[in-house]
């Protein structure tokens, strides 16, 4: 019996403080052991979720004597740990310490010495570690026994020679050398054995035939699919992994066109009644897709639970990186919001690489219609668009009555847009009061002249009010093709813009360099110039001061009503998106007939004026084709003319989905084209007639059918269609 003095009390307290880390260590060991017991020896392993450890083996544990002995030993250890923790908890109770000190009978000899306790804990930890290794060996042995229990023959795990699976042996060789390169293989049960390679390659991927000795009903079950939510929207450019270059610039005058379009797409899909799942991070994307843990080499863990996926180029890259082989399987469901468009020559990877069309954004081998643009740049893509505010008749009249005839607003929120524009601004200042909305933090941007009234960045309602008062909305060449000019025209402004000579393109302008399009831009806003035009839109040569000043004088005396094209109204966008969702199917659409194949009865007839082909009235319609094939009109374009321009010249729209019908010798014969020879090649300008040479060329690769592109060597055979008034994306009978 030892009497505890005050120094002894201090010593005991220090000892207890010292014991707290050991207590936490014991708790940690107990928790680890309990988790290991529940997850590893629970009979049938539970279905794995995407976030589980990639090294847990999913199989049934053989309940033999060895495993039962391990269970008993671990149970005894856990019971001992609980007793130890209980003793420590009681000793740490301050009331017991004080009571024992007061009675002078605190028996220190009842407590194990600090070093002795540490040695016991270390011994327990070592025992648990040894047992974990032993159990892991038992599990691995059980896995092999379970996979071979019915036959037990090693030769059944050799790569089969099956002509239907020519890549099987090569894939097995790759797995043998690289299966540890990505943890996702272990997630699917690959453990380095030949059997596991073949099971993976036949049941997870599809490079090898199913193994006959495998009980297919007992093979790994995929986790229960997520509830069917019709549409996934992944905005890739807002993810941290993409760098998110837009968000930091939103409040500093940066471009908002992409965000305006995304907001309207989300609103339209919701109004149409579709279920939405929206992701703006890579982690959310992986979770919603069912991406296995690892580096993205394995397929998804479940069937894709989404009918459609709307994303952008950043999101497209992220999906390809993390979906493995499933990307190839499901890419037909993807719709890419692509501001400036992607032409077929840039989309086809092999062709783009061979012919110099490869850029940072193209080569995805998608159907070109899967790319959806802000404006109808090229009919090769689908025109998605956005919504501008539509006014009722009362609001239109109020705007007309409240217009200031000598007020102009400059298009451009960044100070750099104003640089070098002093000459134009001084001419404009002679006739109108100039307003700007240029961003600045503390000091007025020096690029903005003193005679300009700069409001700084304005919220959208205040900017709309400014447009409703102004007579003129003027652009200085940049930004290209934004929503603001349409908003200005809808609020009763005249839009004045510069004509580009020569036209801007990837060949002569840095902004377009690297973009997957060869389009030539003849003005700041080609849609406004070509589809709206005067009196709402004036396009002049800013290098000609006299022409510029004359345009301003004419605009001041021109009266215009607020105007908004139907395709940019709420109703127009809803109509367009609904038609796409209902009719565009890039997964089940049948492939075109081989080049040169002739139908039993030609569907074409030569028009009465002998200028073009039409769909014969007595010809049966092609099933599943949208737009309906009977709207087809086919012209042989002039040399050096793209099909886009050739169709527009006849008041029609080029329709790339009709190219397969024209890709035959019969079409040339009906147009009375003298083909001395006919060949089939990969070329985005085909089908076409070469002159001189009198040779006709057919398209070999369906993904290269393109409305864009021209050459003075060829006269292109162009499929055209009609379109609904104010809705260029849809034909008359498309709804």
Secondary structure, DSSP 4 states (H G I P E B T S, - for coil): -----HHHHHHHHHHHHHHHHHHHHHHHHHHHHHHHHHHHSSSBPPPP-TTS-TT---SBPP--HHHHHHHHHHHHHHHHHHHHHHHHHHHT-HHHHHHHHHHT---GGGSPPHHHHHHHHHHHHHHHHHHHHHHHHHHHHHHHHHHHTTT--GGGGSPP--GGGTTHHHHHHHHHHHGGGSHHHHHTT--SSHHHHHHHHHHTSSSSPPPTTS-GGGSPPPPPPPP--SEEEE-GGGSGGGT-TTHHHHTTT---HHHHHHHHHHHHHHHTT--EEEE-SHHHHHHHHTPPSSSS-SPPSS----SEEEE-HHHHHHHHHHHTTHHHHHGGGEEEE-SS---HHHH-HHHHHHHT---SS------GGGEEESS---TTSEE-----PPP-HHHHHHHHHT--TTEEEEE-SSGGGGTT-HHHHHHHHTTSEEEE----SSS--TTS-TTSEE--S--HHHHHHHHHH-SEEEE-S-S-S-SHHHHHHHTTPEEEEEEEEEEE-TTT-TTTTTSS--PPEEETTHHIIIII-TTTEEEE-TT-HHHHHHHHHHHHT--------GGGSHHHHHHHHHHHHHH--TTTPPPPPPTT---SS--EEE-TTSSSEEE-TTSPPPTT-SS-GGG-EEEEPPTT--HHHHHHHTT-EE-GGGHHHH-SHHHHHHTT---SEEEEE--TT-SEEETTTTEEEEES-GGG--SS---TTEEEEEEEE--BTTBTTS-TT--
